[in-house]
Amino acid sequence: MNWFFIRHGQINSNLNKVYSGRSDEPLNAKGLEQAYQAIDLVKSSAIDRVISSPLARTGQTATILASANDLKVTFDPAFNEMKFGAWEGKSESLIQQQYPLEWKLWNSSPHQLKLPGREALQQLQRRVIERMHNISLESQVENILVVTHVAVIRVALLYAQQRPLSEYKSVAVDNCQLFPVSLTDQNLQKARMQCKALREAAL
C-alpha cells in the first residue's frame, strides 16, 4: 500500500499567520485555485481512495481532488488538525507576546512543549500512525490520499523517515503539496503477519 499526504489549499489564516486550528474556515480564492491545480498530481499517483480531515478546508480540497478522479471522500477524525489549546485562533505575534517562553520552546524544541488543552506532538503522531497502520491492515486498495494539515503531515513524515520529533520545524509543507509517506517498517510488517495469522486461524 502506498500513502500520499497533501495539505489543504490556502486559507486566510495562513496568510495572516494565525493558528486556525480546528475552526471551519473555508479555502480562499487562492486555495481553491491550488486545489484545482493539484488534480494532475493526484491523477499521476493513481489514487484509489481519498480520506480527509473533517474540517471545511480539507473537505473542500478533498472533494475537488476526488471528484476529478471519480472517487468519493471519506472523513476520518484521526487526520484532523492538532489541538492547539489556548493558542487556537491566535496569531503568531500575539502568542509570542502572551507566551514568550512557550513560544521559544515551540520553535527550538517543539517535541518538549506541553500545555493544558494542547495536543503534544507525541500524542498527535500516535493517533495518526495508529490509524494508518489499522487502515493498512484492513484496506485492499493500493494508493491512498490523505487530505490533511501541516502538523499531521510533519509527524507522519518524521515517523516514516525514522527521524525524531525534535526535527518537526525543519519539515516544510506548502499548501497542496503532495508527500509520499512509506510505512514499510518492521512494526507494520509484524502487524500484517499477525492479522494474516488471525484470518487463517478463523478459516
Secondary structure, DSSP 8 states (H G I E B T S, - for coil): -EEEEEE----HHHHHTB--TT------HHHHHHHHHTHHHHHHTT--EEEE-SSHHHHHHHHHHHHTTT--EEE-GGGS---BGGGTT-BHHHHHHH-HHHHHHHHH-GGG---TTB--HHHHHHHHHHHHHHHHHH---SEEEEEE-HHHHHHHHHHHTT--GGGGGG----TT-EEEE---SHHHHHHHHHHHHHHHHH-
